[in-house]
C-alpha cells in the first residue's frame, strides 16, 4: 500500500515525487501509529491507573512520541510491559475504529481532551502530552475529506496486518509504511543513534539497518545535513572510505548552503565550515592510513585558517600535524611541544592536555624515567578535574596503567586499571547508556588480560584472561576502531603460551597475523621463533634490521627487548616468559642506562650501545653495559 505521507499531504516543494526543499515545514504527520499513541494518551487520562504503572507509562511517553513509527505488535508489546490493562484498552479502542466506520475515527478525534481545557490531567497545554495532542489535532483538521478517507483505510491496514495470518511460504511483513519522518522524529532518531555510536555501539542499529533508515530519510529530504553526518559515522563503522568521504563532503556542503556556518572575518570570506571540512577530511584519511591525502587536506585547512585568522582551527591543525608525524613514524617532539605552548597561550586546555599526554607517550617509548612521566601526568590530571575533561581523565589513567606495567610494577598497574573501570563518568548519561567503548577502556582491559595471563606463566590460558578477551570481543566488534587492540593482545597471549610450551609449530602461524596488526611486533616475534628453531643466522639478520629501525625512531623499549632476544638462550624461552624478565629489567635500569640506548650520547658522555659495539654483532656492547652497572 502506498505511504499515507506521499499521497495525503500537499507539499509545494515536491514536484513529480521529488523533494526540492526541506519537508520539515510541516511539524507533524498524522499516521496510524500516532493514532495508536493518541489512544494510549486518551486511556491514560480517562482511566484510573496505579501509581507504579503510571510512572512506567510516563517514562514511555516521550520515546513513543519522538521515535520512529512502530508496528502495532511492537507498540502493544511495549505498552503491555508497563501496564497490561491499558494495553488491552488501547487494543479495544483501535478495534472499534478499524472494524467500524469512518465516523468512529472522527468521533475519536472529537472526544480527545482539549489541551486548553484539561487543567488537571497530563493533556494540559504546556505539558508534553498536551503539545503532542494539539499538533495532531491541528494536522488532522487540515486534512481534506479524501485525505481523511485515505488515512482511515491506512489505519485499517495497520490494524488488520497485525492479526493477518501469513499464507504458506510467505513471511508476514508488518512494517509500517515508510514515509518522511516529522521534524521531531528525525531529530530524536539522529540524536539517539549518534549518541549510541559514540558511547555504546552495540546498542545502536546494525550498519545495514541504519543505512536503510538514513536512505529513507534522505530520499524525502536530501538537504538534511545531520543525516549526512550520521551516514558518515555509520560508514566509518564498516571501514567504507568512499562512502565516508562522500557523506562528509555532503554534510559540509549542506551546512554551507543552509547558512548556519557563519562567515569569518577573512578577506575572501571563507566560511567556518570550509576549513573544518578540510580538517575533518584530513582526520578521515589519517584513520585509514592515507598519509599523503591527509597531509594535503591538512595543508588546505591550515591555509584557509590562516587567511581567516582562526587561531583555534590552527591549533587543531597543529595537533593533527604532530599526530600525522607520529603515525608516519617520525619524531614529532618539537611539533608537540609547540602545540602545547600555543594551546596554553590561547587558553585551550583540552588541546594542551592532549599534547602533554602525547609527549608522555613518546617519552615512555624513548626510555624516560618513570618519575618524570608521572609528574607530567599528575600536573595534567589537576587540569582535567578542574575542567571536567572526562575523556582525558580516562586517557591519563590508561597511560598510567601502561607506564606502571612497562616498568614492571604490575600491582600499581592493576590498581590504575581498576580505578578506570570503576570510575563513574563525568559526562551526562542519556538514553540509559554510559560511555564505555573508548580507547582507554580497551587499553586497560588488554593490560588486565595480559597480567592475568602472566600470572599463570602462560602454561594455560587463564580463565580470567579468556573472559576478558571475550568481553573485549563483545564490547569492541571486529569492525570497530579499537578492535585491533584486543586482536593484537589475544595473538600475543597465544604466541607466548605456545612458545612457553615449546609448540613452535603453533606459534609460527601467529606471526603473520601479528605482523598484519603491528609490523614491528611481527618481526620481533618472527625472530623469536627462528631463534627457538636454532635458525640463528636468519634471526640475527631480522633483529639487526629491527634494531636499526627502532634506533632511528628512538624506540628504546623495543631496543632493550632486542638486546634480551640476543642474550637469552633459546631454551630459556621454554621455561620463563621473557616479558616478565623484560619488565624486571626495565624496573632496574637507571636513567643513565636507559639514556645510553636512546641516543648517540648519554648523560655521562658515553657512546650509545650501537656505537660501542652492537650486541647484535658480537655481544660486547651488552657485556660492557652490564659490567658498568655492576661497578656502579
Backbone torsions as a table, in degrees:
resi	resn	phi	psi	omega
1	UNK	NA	138.6	-178.9
2	UNK	-64.7	149.6	-178.7
3	UNK	-65.8	141.0	178.0
4	UNK	-63.2	-36.6	-175.8
5	UNK	-65.0	-34.3	-175.8
6	UNK	-76.5	-23.1	-173.3
7	UNK	-111.5	-21.5	-173.1
8	UNK	-84.7	-38.7	-165.4
9	UNK	-105.0	137.3	175.5
10	UNK	-88.0	121.4	179.2
11	UNK	-118.8	113.5	-177.3
12	UNK	-64.6	-15.7	-179.6
13	UNK	-93.6	5.1	-178.6
14	UNK	-114.4	124.3	179.5
15	UNK	-129.2	123.5	-179.7
16	UNK	56.1	37.2	176.7
17	UNK	79.5	5.1	-178.7
18	UNK	-107.0	127.8	-180.0
19	UNK	-85.1	127.6	-179.2
20	UNK	-106.7	-6.3	179.7
21	UNK	-154.8	-174.6	-176.0
22	UNK	-67.5	124.1	178.4
23	UNK	-81.1	-0.1	-177.8
24	UNK	-82.6	15.0	174.0
25	UNK	-63.2	-33.4	174.0
26	UNK	-88.6	123.4	-172.8
27	UNK	-67.1	-43.4	-175.0
28	UNK	-142.0	148.9	175.6
29	UNK	-108.1	148.0	173.2
30	UNK	-92.8	117.4	-179.2
31	UNK	-127.3	162.5	175.7
32	UNK	-57.3	-35.2	178.2
33	UNK	-64.6	-41.2	-179.2
34	UNK	-71.8	-26.7	171.6
35	UNK	-64.9	-36.9	176.2
36	UNK	-64.5	-40.0	177.5
37	UNK	-65.1	-39.5	176.7
38	UNK	-62.7	-38.6	177.1
39	UNK	-63.3	-38.8	176.9
40	UNK	-63.7	-45.5	179.8
41	UNK	-64.6	-36.5	178.3
42	UNK	-64.3	-43.4	179.7
43	UNK	-67.7	-32.4	178.0
44	UNK	-67.1	-35.9	-179.2
45	UNK	-83.9	-24.2	-174.3
46	UNK	-95.8	-31.6	-175.2
47	UNK	-103.7	164.5	178.6
48	UNK	-92.6	126.5	-177.9
49	UNK	-126.6	143.2	178.7
50	UNK	-65.0	158.1	-175.7
51	UNK	-62.4	-45.1	177.9
52	UNK	-61.4	-40.1	179.2
53	UNK	-67.0	-37.9	179.0
54	UNK	-65.7	-36.9	177.9
55	UNK	-64.4	-42.1	179.0
56	UNK	-66.0	-38.8	178.6
57	UNK	-68.9	-36.6	178.6
58	UNK	-62.9	-36.3	176.4
59	UNK	-68.9	-22.3	-176.3
60	UNK	-88.3	-17.8	-171.3
61	UNK	-63.1	-51.3	-174.4
62	UNK	-63.5	-46.1	176.1
63	UNK	-61.1	-35.0	179.0
64	UNK	-69.0	-36.8	-178.7
65	UNK	-73.3	-41.9	-172.7
66	UNK	-95.0	-17.0	-178.9
67	UNK	-76.2	171.0	177.9
68	UNK	-68.8	163.3	-178.5
69	UNK	-64.0	137.2	178.1
70	UNK	-107.6	159.8	171.2
71	UNK	-71.3	163.5	-178.9
72	UNK	-63.9	-37.3	178.1
73	UNK	-63.4	-44.1	178.6
74	UNK	-65.0	-39.9	-179.1
75	UNK	-65.2	-47.9	-178.9
76	UNK	-65.7	-36.9	178.6
77	UNK	-64.7	-39.2	179.1
78	UNK	-65.2	-41.2	-179.2
79	UNK	-71.9	-36.9	-179.6
80	UNK	-62.9	-31.8	178.6
81	UNK	-65.7	-25.3	180.0
82	UNK	-95.3	-43.9	-176.3
83	UNK	-155.0	99.1	-178.8
84	UNK	-61.6	-35.0	-179.0
85	UNK	-64.0	-43.2	178.9
86	UNK	-67.6	-37.4	178.3
87	UNK	-62.2	-39.7	178.1
88	UNK	-66.3	-39.0	178.1
89	UNK	-65.4	-38.8	177.4
90	UNK	-65.0	-40.0	179.0
91	UNK	-62.3	-41.6	177.6
92	UNK	-64.9	-40.1	179.8
93	UNK	-63.0	-43.6	178.2
94	UNK	-67.8	-34.1	178.3
95	UNK	-64.6	-39.6	178.7
96	UNK	-62.1	-39.8	-178.8
97	UNK	-76.6	-42.7	-174.9
98	UNK	-71.7	-37.6	-179.4
99	UNK	-93.3	-0.9	178.9
100	UNK	-97.3	-136.4	-178.7
101	UNK	-123.4	178.3	-178.8
102	UNK	-63.1	-32.0	-178.9
103	UNK	-65.9	-24.2	177.5
104	UNK	-67.6	-38.6	176.1
105	UNK	-69.3	-38.3	176.4
106	UNK	-61.9	-41.7	-179.9
107	UNK	-65.0	-37.0	179.2
108	UNK	-61.8	-45.3	179.7
109	UNK	-67.3	-31.3	179.8
110	UNK	-74.0	-23.6	-179.1
111	UNK	-92.9	-3.2	178.0
112	UNK	-63.3	141.2	179.4
113	UNK	-64.4	134.9	179.8
114	UNK	-78.2	129.8	-177.5
115	UNK	-59.7	-23.6	-177.2
116	UNK	-86.2	-12.1	-178.8
117	UNK	-112.2	-21.6	-177.8
118	UNK	-84.9	87.8	-175.8
119	UNK	-84.3	-31.0	-172.2
120	UNK	-103.7	14.1	-178.8
121	UNK	-123.6	178.6	178.8
122	UNK	-69.0	-13.4	-175.7
123	UNK	-88.7	19.0	178.5
124	UNK	-63.5	152.6	-168.3
125	UNK	-63.1	-27.6	-179.1
126	UNK	-93.3	-1.3	-179.1
127	UNK	-87.1	166.9	178.2
128	UNK	-63.7	-41.1	179.9
129	UNK	-66.3	-42.8	-179.5
130	UNK	-63.2	-41.9	178.7
131	UNK	-65.0	-40.3	179.7
132	UNK	-65.4	-44.3	179.0
133	UNK	-62.8	-39.8	-179.6
134	UNK	-65.0	-42.3	178.5
135	UNK	-62.4	-41.2	-179.6
136	UNK	-67.6	-40.4	178.9
137	UNK	-65.2	-41.0	178.4
138	UNK	-64.9	-43.0	179.6
139	UNK	-66.1	-37.3	180.0
140	UNK	-70.1	-39.2	-178.6
141	UNK	-69.4	-20.1	178.9
142	UNK	-81.9	-9.8	-176.6
143	UNK	-76.9	144.5	172.4
144	UNK	-79.3	174.8	-177.4
145	UNK	-64.5	-42.1	179.5
146	UNK	-63.8	-36.2	178.5
147	UNK	-69.6	-36.9	176.5
148	UNK	-64.5	-39.2	179.6
149	UNK	-64.8	-42.8	178.2
150	UNK	-65.2	-35.8	176.5
151	UNK	-64.4	-39.5	179.3
152	UNK	-66.0	-42.4	177.5
153	UNK	-63.9	-36.4	177.0
154	UNK	-66.5	-36.5	176.7
155	UNK	-64.9	-40.3	177.3
156	UNK	-62.5	-44.0	178.3
157	UNK	-63.9	-39.5	-179.9
158	UNK	-62.9	-39.7	-177.6
159	UNK	-77.6	-47.7	-174.2
160	UNK	-73.6	-25.5	178.3
161	UNK	-66.6	-23.1	178.2
162	UNK	-72.0	-34.4	-177.3
163	UNK	-100.1	-4.2	-179.7
164	UNK	-70.4	136.4	178.6
165	UNK	-89.9	128.2	-179.5
166	UNK	-67.8	145.4	177.3
167	UNK	-72.0	167.4	179.7
168	UNK	-62.4	128.6	178.9
169	UNK	83.7	0.5	179.3
170	UNK	-110.8	150.3	178.3
171	UNK	-105.8	131.2	-179.0
172	UNK	-69.1	129.6	179.0
173	UNK	-119.4	99.2	-178.0
174	UNK	-101.8	16.3	-178.7
175	UNK	-67.1	139.3	179.9
176	UNK	-69.1	160.3	179.6
177	UNK	-61.4	137.8	-173.8
178	UNK	-93.8	107.8	177.1
179	UNK	-127.5	-173.5	179.5
180	UNK	-69.3	138.3	175.5
181	UNK	-76.1	154.3	173.5
182	UNK	-72.2	171.6	-177.1
183	UNK	-62.1	-44.8	-179.1
184	UNK	-68.1	-38.9	178.6
185	UNK	-62.7	-44.1	-179.4
186	UNK	-65.2	-44.2	-179.4
187	UNK	-64.7	-41.5	179.6
188	UNK	-65.9	-42.7	-179.4
189	UNK	-63.1	-46.4	-178.4
190	UNK	-66.7	-41.9	-179.8
191	UNK	-64.3	-41.0	-179.0
192	UNK	-66.4	-47.4	-177.8
193	UNK	-67.4	-38.8	178.0
194	UNK	-64.8	-39.6	178.8
195	UNK	-66.0	-41.5	179.8
196	UNK	-68.1	-37.6	177.7
197	UNK	-63.7	-33.7	-178.3
198	UNK	-78.4	-36.3	-170.0
199	UNK	-107.3	-38.3	179.9
200	UNK	-152.1	90.1	-172.7
201	UNK	-63.9	-26.7	-177.7
202	UNK	-66.6	-23.8	-179.5
203	UNK	-90.5	-7.5	176.2
204	UNK	-80.6	169.9	176.8
205	UNK	-64.0	152.6	175.6
206	UNK	-63.0	153.2	-177.0
207	UNK	-53.9	-41.7	-178.9
208	UNK	-68.1	-42.6	-179.8
209	UNK	-66.7	-41.1	178.7
210	UNK	-66.4	-37.3	178.1
211	UNK	-64.0	-38.2	178.5
212	UNK	-65.1	-42.4	178.3
213	UNK	-63.6	-41.6	-179.2
214	UNK	-68.5	-38.4	177.2
215	UNK	-62.6	-40.0	177.9
216	UNK	-65.6	-37.6	179.2
217	UNK	-68.6	-42.3	-179.1
218	UNK	-74.3	-19.6	177.1
219	UNK	-64.6	-37.7	-179.4
220	UNK	-90.4	-19.8	-178.8
221	UNK	-146.7	81.7	-177.3
222	UNK	-65.4	-18.6	-176.8
223	UNK	-95.0	16.4	179.4
224	UNK	-80.7	100.2	-171.8
225	UNK	-63.7	-41.3	-177.0
226	UNK	-63.7	-32.9	177.6
227	UNK	-66.9	-37.0	176.8
228	UNK	-65.1	-37.0	-179.6
229	UNK	-69.4	-40.6	176.1
230	UNK	-65.3	-33.5	174.7
231	UNK	-63.6	-36.3	175.8
232	UNK	-64.0	-44.6	178.7
233	UNK	-65.0	-38.9	-179.9
234	UNK	-67.7	-36.3	178.3
235	UNK	-68.7	-31.2	177.2
236	UNK	-65.4	-28.7	-179.7
237	UNK	-63.3	-36.4	-176.5
238	UNK	-101.5	12.5	176.0
239	UNK	59.2	41.2	178.2
240	UNK	-96.6	97.0	-174.8
241	UNK	-68.7	-37.4	-177.1
242	UNK	-66.3	-51.3	-178.4
243	UNK	-68.7	-31.6	178.1
244	UNK	-63.7	-49.8	179.3
245	UNK	-64.9	-38.7	179.4
246	UNK	-61.7	-46.7	-178.8
247	UNK	-69.2	-36.9	179.6
248	UNK	-64.1	-44.0	178.9
249	UNK	-66.7	-38.0	176.8
250	UNK	-63.7	-37.4	179.5
251	UNK	-61.0	-49.0	-178.2
252	UNK	-71.5	-31.2	175.4
253	UNK	-62.1	-46.2	179.9
254	UNK	-68.1	-34.2	179.8
255	UNK	-66.5	-38.1	178.7
256	UNK	-70.2	-41.1	-179.3
257	UNK	-66.7	-30.5	-179.5
258	UNK	-73.5	-15.6	178.8
259	UNK	80.1	14.0	-178.0
260	UNK	-92.6	-2.7	-175.4
261	UNK	-81.8	-24.6	-179.2
262	UNK	78.4	149.0	-178.8
263	UNK	-99.4	145.6	179.2
264	UNK	-89.1	-178.9	-178.9
265	UNK	-95.4	11.5	-178.6
266	UNK	-68.4	161.2	-178.4
267	UNK	-65.4	-36.5	-177.6
268	UNK	-90.3	-1.9	175.0
269	UNK	70.6	34.8	177.3
270	UNK	-66.4	135.9	178.1
271	UNK	-77.2	162.4	-179.9
272	UNK	-63.8	-32.5	-176.7
273	UNK	-68.9	-27.7	-176.2
274	UNK	-64.7	-47.4	-177.3
275	UNK	-72.2	-35.5	178.4
276	UNK	-75.4	-23.3	173.0
277	UNK	-65.8	-44.6	177.6
278	UNK	-64.8	-37.3	179.7
279	UNK	-66.9	-42.7	177.7
280	UNK	-66.8	-35.2	177.0
281	UNK	-65.7	-37.1	176.7
282	UNK	-64.4	-42.7	178.5
283	UNK	-65.1	-34.3	177.5
284	UNK	-63.5	-46.3	179.5
285	UNK	-67.7	-32.9	176.2
286	UNK	-61.5	-41.8	-177.8
287	UNK	-65.1	-34.8	-179.3
288	UNK	-90.8	3.0	176.6
289	UNK	79.7	17.8	177.4
290	UNK	-92.4	80.7	-169.9
291	UNK	-70.2	-35.4	-179.4
292	UNK	-67.5	-45.5	177.6
293	UNK	-65.5	-36.1	178.1
294	UNK	-64.7	-39.8	179.7
295	UNK	-65.9	-39.1	178.6
296	UNK	-65.4	-44.7	179.0
297	UNK	-65.3	-36.3	179.7
298	UNK	-68.0	-40.3	177.1
299	UNK	-64.6	-35.9	176.7
300	UNK	-65.0	-42.5	178.2
301	UNK	-63.9	-39.3	178.8
302	UNK	-64.5	-41.8	-178.9
303	UNK	-63.7	-45.3	-179.1
304	UNK	-67.5	-39.1	179.7
305	UNK	-66.1	-37.2	177.5
306	UNK	-66.5	-40.4	178.4
307	UNK	-67.0	-31.1	-179.8
308	UNK	-90.2	-4.3	179.8
309	UNK	59.5	42.0	-179.1
310	UNK	-99.4	98.4	-176.4
311	UNK	-72.1	-32.7	179.9
312	UNK	-65.3	-45.6	178.1
313	UNK	-63.8	-37.0	178.1
314	UNK	-63.6	-36.4	177.9
315	UNK	-67.9	-38.6	175.1
316	UNK	-64.0	-38.8	177.7
317	UNK	-63.8	-40.9	179.1
318	UNK	-65.1	-36.9	177.0
319	UNK	-63.7	-43.0	177.9
320	UNK	-70.8	-26.1	179.9
321	UNK	-67.2	-46.4	178.8
322	UNK	-73.0	-27.8	174.1
323	UNK	-65.4	-40.7	178.3
324	UNK	-64.2	-39.1	178.0
325	UNK	-65.4	-38.3	176.9
326	UNK	-64.1	-41.1	179.9
327	UNK	-66.7	-28.9	176.2
328	UNK	-76.1	-14.5	-177.8
329	UNK	93.2	10.7	-179.7
330	UNK	-91.2	163.5	178.0
331	UNK	-81.7	118.1	-176.6
332	UNK	-116.9	25.7	-176.7
333	UNK	-63.2	-43.4	-178.1
334	UNK	-64.3	-44.6	178.8
335	UNK	-62.9	-39.6	-179.4
336	UNK	-66.4	-42.2	178.7
337	UNK	-63.8	-40.4	176.9
338	UNK	-63.6	-38.4	179.3
339	UNK	-64.4	-40.6	179.3
340	UNK	-64.6	-42.9	-179.4
341	UNK	-63.8	-45.4	-177.9
342	UNK	-70.2	-35.9	177.8
343	UNK	-65.5	-39.2	176.2
344	UNK	-67.0	-34.4	179.8
345	UNK	-66.5	-38.8	-178.6
346	UNK	-93.9	13.6	176.0
347	UNK	57.5	53.6	176.0
348	UNK	-117.2	81.6	-173.6
349	UNK	-62.8	-31.5	-178.2
350	UNK	-64.4	-48.9	-179.0
351	UNK	-68.4	-35.6	178.6
352	UNK	-64.3	-45.9	179.4
353	UNK	-65.7	-38.1	178.7
354	UNK	-63.7	-38.5	177.6
355	UNK	-66.6	-40.6	178.6
356	UNK	-64.3	-40.8	177.7
357	UNK	-64.4	-34.7	175.9
358	UNK	-66.7	-39.0	176.8
359	UNK	-64.7	-38.5	177.9
360	UNK	-63.5	-41.2	179.0
361	UNK	-64.2	-42.5	177.2
362	UNK	-65.4	-39.7	179.1
363	UNK	-64.4	-34.6	179.1
364	UNK	-65.8	-42.4	179.7
365	UNK	-73.0	-23.9	-179.4
366	UNK	-91.4	1.8	173.3
367	UNK	90.1	25.7	175.4
368	UNK	-68.8	155.8	-179.1
369	UNK	-70.5	152.4	-172.4
370	UNK	-66.7	-38.4	-174.6
371	UNK	-67.5	-30.9	176.8
372	UNK	-68.9	-40.4	179.0
373	UNK	-66.2	-41.8	-179.5
374	UNK	-67.1	-36.6	177.6
375	UNK	-63.9	-40.2	178.7
376	UNK	-65.0	-41.8	178.5
377	UNK	-67.7	-34.2	179.6
378	UNK	-64.7	-41.7	179.5
379	UNK	-65.4	-38.5	179.2
380	UNK	-72.1	-31.1	179.2
381	UNK	-62.2	-36.3	177.1
382	UNK	-60.9	-41.4	178.7
383	UNK	-67.7	-37.3	-179.6
384	UNK	-64.3	-47.3	-178.5
385	UNK	-69.8	-29.9	179.0
386	UNK	-66.1	-40.7	-177.7
387	UNK	-100.9	6.3	178.3
388	UNK	55.8	47.9	178.5
389	UNK	-88.7	86.4	-172.0
390	UNK	-62.7	-43.2	-177.2
391	UNK	-63.8	-39.8	-179.7
392	UNK	-72.4	-29.1	174.4
393	UNK	-63.7	-42.1	178.5
394	UNK	-64.5	-42.0	178.8
395	UNK	-63.4	-40.2	-179.7
396	UNK	-63.6	-43.4	178.2
397	UNK	-65.4	-38.5	178.0
398	UNK	-65.7	-39.7	177.6
399	UNK	-66.1	-41.0	178.0
400	UNK	-61.9	-40.4	176.4
401	UNK	-59.6	-44.9	-178.8
402	UNK	-66.1	-40.1	-177.8
403	UNK	-67.7	-44.9	178.7
404	UNK	-60.9	-39.5	-179.1
405	UNK	-70.8	-36.4	179.8
406	UNK	-65.8	-32.4	179.8
407	UNK	-93.0	14.1	170.6
408	UNK	84.8	8.7	-179.6
409	UNK	-97.9	80.3	-174.5
410	UNK	-68.2	-33.0	179.9
411	UNK	-65.6	-45.6	178.1
412	UNK	-66.1	-37.1	177.5
413	UNK	-62.9	-42.9	178.8
414	UNK	-64.7	-37.3	179.4
415	UNK	-64.5	-44.8	179.3
416	UNK	-66.0	-36.2	178.4
417	UNK	-64.6	-44.4	178.8
418	UNK	-66.2	-32.9	178.3
419	UNK	-63.0	-41.0	178.9
420	UNK	-70.2	-43.4	-176.2
421	UNK	-67.5	-27.1	-178.5
422	UNK	-102.3	6.1	-178.7
423	UNK	-81.0	137.6	175.6
424	UNK	-80.6	135.8	-177.7
425	UNK	-70.2	144.3	176.5
426	UNK	-84.1	-11.1	-179.9
427	UNK	-78.5	148.2	176.6
428	UNK	-65.5	140.1	-178.1
429	UNK	-92.8	117.0	178.4
430	UNK	-115.4	150.5	178.1
431	UNK	57.7	23.1	177.8
432	UNK	68.5	22.5	-176.0
433	UNK	-124.8	130.5	176.7
434	UNK	-108.3	142.2	-174.8
435	UNK	-67.4	122.4	179.0
436	UNK	-148.7	24.7	-179.9
437	UNK	-123.5	30.1	179.7
438	UNK	-82.9	170.2	179.8
439	UNK	-65.0	-34.3	179.2
440	UNK	-60.6	-42.8	177.9
441	UNK	-63.1	-41.6	-179.8
442	UNK	-64.1	-42.8	-179.6
443	UNK	-63.5	-44.8	-177.8
444	UNK	-65.3	-42.4	179.4
445	UNK	-65.8	-35.6	176.0
446	UNK	-65.0	-40.5	176.6
447	UNK	-63.0	-40.7	178.2
448	UNK	-62.1	-42.0	179.1
449	UNK	-62.0	-43.2	-179.9
450	UNK	-69.4	-36.2	177.9
451	UNK	-65.0	-42.0	177.3
452	UNK	-65.0	-37.7	179.1
453	UNK	-67.8	-37.4	179.5
454	UNK	-68.4	-30.9	-177.9
455	UNK	-66.6	-26.1	176.6
456	UNK	-98.8	11.9	175.1
457	UNK	56.3	28.8	173.2
458	UNK	64.0	13.8	179.3
459	UNK	-69.1	-43.7	172.5
460	UNK	-135.1	154.1	176.8
461	UNK	-72.7	109.8	-174.1
462	UNK	-56.9	148.9	-178.9
463	UNK	-61.1	-41.2	-179.8
464	UNK	-64.7	-42.1	178.8
465	UNK	-62.8	-41.0	179.7
466	UNK	-65.3	-40.1	179.3
467	UNK	-65.8	-37.8	178.9
468	UNK	-65.7	-42.0	178.8
469	UNK	-63.6	-40.9	178.0
470	UNK	-63.6	-39.6	177.2
471	UNK	-64.6	-39.5	178.0
472	UNK	-63.5	-38.9	179.0
473	UNK	-64.8	-35.5	178.6
474	UNK	-75.6	-40.3	-176.3
475	UNK	-76.8	-33.0	-179.2
476	UNK	-125.0	85.1	-179.7
477	UNK	-57.8	161.1	-174.1
478	UNK	-57.6	-26.0	-177.2
479	UNK	-86.8	-3.3	-176.2
480	UNK	-81.2	170.8	-172.2
481	UNK	-67.6	-40.4	-173.3
482	UNK	-99.1	15.9	-178.8
483	UNK	-68.3	-26.3	-178.8
484	UNK	-63.7	-25.5	-178.9
485	UNK	-65.1	-51.2	-178.6
486	UNK	-74.9	-26.6	175.3
487	UNK	-62.6	-46.5	179.0
488	UNK	-66.3	-39.7	178.6
489	UNK	-62.1	-45.1	-180.0
490	UNK	-62.8	-42.7	179.6
491	UNK	-65.6	-39.2	179.7
492	UNK	-66.1	-39.6	178.5
493	UNK	-64.5	-44.1	178.6
494	UNK	-64.6	-40.2	-179.6
495	UNK	-62.6	-47.8	-178.8
496	UNK	-65.2	-35.1	178.8
497	UNK	-65.4	-44.1	179.2
498	UNK	-67.2	-38.5	178.1
499	UNK	-66.0	-38.7	179.9
500	UNK	-66.8	-32.8	180.0
501	UNK	-87.7	-2.0	179.7
502	UNK	77.8	15.3	179.9
503	UNK	-94.0	73.0	-175.0
504	UNK	-69.3	-26.5	179.0
505	UNK	-68.7	-23.8	175.6
506	UNK	-87.5	-27.8	179.9
507	UNK	-77.0	-30.4	-175.3
508	UNK	-63.5	-41.9	178.2
509	UNK	-64.6	-23.7	-179.9
510	UNK	-72.5	-18.9	-178.3
511	UNK	-63.3	-40.6	-179.9
512	UNK	-62.9	-42.4	179.2
513	UNK	-66.5	-38.9	178.0
514	UNK	-65.8	-41.3	-179.8
515	UNK	-64.5	-30.0	178.2
516	UNK	-67.3	-29.2	179.4
517	UNK	-92.3	-34.9	-179.3
518	UNK	-149.0	107.8	-173.6
519	UNK	-65.1	-41.4	-180.0
520	UNK	-63.3	-45.6	178.9
521	UNK	-64.5	-35.4	179.1
522	UNK	-65.8	-41.7	177.5
523	UNK	-65.2	-39.4	179.5
524	UNK	-63.9	-42.9	179.3
525	UNK	-68.5	-34.2	178.0
526	UNK	-64.3	-40.5	177.5
527	UNK	-64.1	-36.6	177.4
528	UNK	-61.9	-44.7	-179.3
529	UNK	-65.3	-43.4	-179.7
530	UNK	-62.7	-39.9	179.3
531	UNK	-69.1	-36.9	177.6
532	UNK	-65.7	-28.1	177.8
533	UNK	-88.8	10.4	179.1
534	UNK	64.0	27.2	173.4
535	UNK	-100.6	67.7	-169.3
536	UNK	-68.2	-35.7	-177.8
537	UNK	-61.9	-46.7	179.1
538	UNK	-65.8	-38.7	-179.3
539	UNK	-64.7	-45.1	-179.3
540	UNK	-66.2	-33.8	177.9
541	UNK	-63.7	-43.0	178.2
542	UNK	-66.4	-40.5	-179.3
543	UNK	-66.4	-34.8	177.2
544	UNK	-65.0	-44.0	177.5
545	UNK	-62.9	-41.5	-178.6
546	UNK	-68.3	-36.7	178.7
547	UNK	-65.2	-42.4	178.9
548	UNK	-61.9	-40.4	179.9
549	UNK	-67.3	-42.7	-177.1
550	UNK	-71.1	-35.7	177.2
551	UNK	-67.9	-33.7	176.6
552	UNK	-67.2	-37.8	179.1
553	UNK	-86.3	-0.1	179.9
554	UNK	58.5	42.2	177.8
555	UNK	-95.8	85.7	-173.2
556	UNK	-66.3	-36.8	-177.6
557	UNK	-61.0	-43.4	178.9
558	UNK	-69.6	-33.1	177.4
559	UNK	-62.1	-42.3	178.4
560	UNK	-65.0	-39.2	177.6
561	UNK	-63.6	-34.5	177.2
562	UNK	-67.2	-39.9	176.1
563	UNK	-61.3	-40.8	178.3
564	UNK	-64.8	-38.1	-179.9
565	UNK	-62.9	-29.9	179.0
566	UNK	-79.3	-41.3	-171.2
567	UNK	-81.6	-35.1	-177.0
568	UNK	-76.6	125.8	178.7
569	UNK	-63.8	161.7	-178.3
570	UNK	-64.6	-32.5	-178.6
571	UNK	-67.4	-24.5	-179.1
572	UNK	-67.8	-32.3	-179.3
573	UNK	-60.9	-27.3	-178.5
574	UNK	-85.3	-1.4	-175.9
575	UNK	-119.3	-41.0	-178.7
576	UNK	-128.3	148.3	173.9
577	UNK	-71.8	122.3	-174.4
578	UNK	-66.6	-25.0	-179.3
579	UNK	-66.6	-35.7	177.7
580	UNK	-62.6	-42.5	178.3
581	UNK	-65.2	-38.2	178.8
582	UNK	-63.2	-45.4	-179.9
583	UNK	-63.8	-37.9	177.2
584	UNK	-65.1	-39.2	179.3
585	UNK	-65.4	-43.5	-179.4
586	UNK	-62.9	-31.9	179.2
587	UNK	-72.1	-20.8	-178.7
588	UNK	-96.0	-20.7	-176.3
589	UNK	-69.9	130.6	-180.0
590	UNK	-82.0	175.6	-178.3
591	UNK	-64.3	-37.8	-179.6
592	UNK	-68.8	-37.6	179.9
593	UNK	-66.3	-42.7	179.5
594	UNK	-64.8	-39.6	178.8
595	UNK	-64.3	-26.7	-180.0
596	UNK	-66.5	-22.0	-178.8
597	UNK	-101.7	-5.8	-172.1
598	UNK	-100.6	-8.2	-178.1
599	UNK	-163.1	176.6	-178.0
600	UNK	-72.0	-18.1	-177.4
601	UNK	-139.8	126.8	179.9
602	UNK	-90.2	176.1	-178.1
603	UNK	-70.6	-17.7	179.4
604	UNK	-98.3	9.4	177.0
605	UNK	80.9	6.9	179.3
606	UNK	-84.6	156.8	176.8
607	UNK	-76.0	161.5	178.1
608	UNK	-71.1	166.7	-177.8
609	UNK	-65.5	-30.8	-180.0
610	UNK	-69.8	-37.5	-179.8
611	UNK	-74.9	-34.4	-177.6
612	UNK	-77.2	-12.9	-176.8
613	UNK	132.7	105.5	-173.7
614	UNK	-68.6	135.8	177.3
615	UNK	-66.0	-14.8	178.1
616	UNK	-79.1	-10.9	179.9
617	UNK	-100.1	-54.9	-178.9
618	UNK	-134.9	-7.9	177.0
619	UNK	84.3	-1.3	-176.3
620	UNK	-70.4	-34.7	-179.4
621	UNK	-62.0	-41.7	-179.9
622	UNK	-68.0	-37.9	178.3
623	UNK	-65.0	-42.4	178.6
624	UNK	-62.3	-39.8	179.3
625	UNK	-63.7	-41.4	179.3
626	UNK	-66.6	-38.8	178.5
627	UNK	-65.9	-36.8	178.8
628	UNK	-63.2	-44.1	179.2
629	UNK	-66.0	-36.6	-179.9
630	UNK	-65.8	-38.6	179.4
631	UNK	-67.9	-31.7	178.2
632	UNK	-72.0	NA	NA
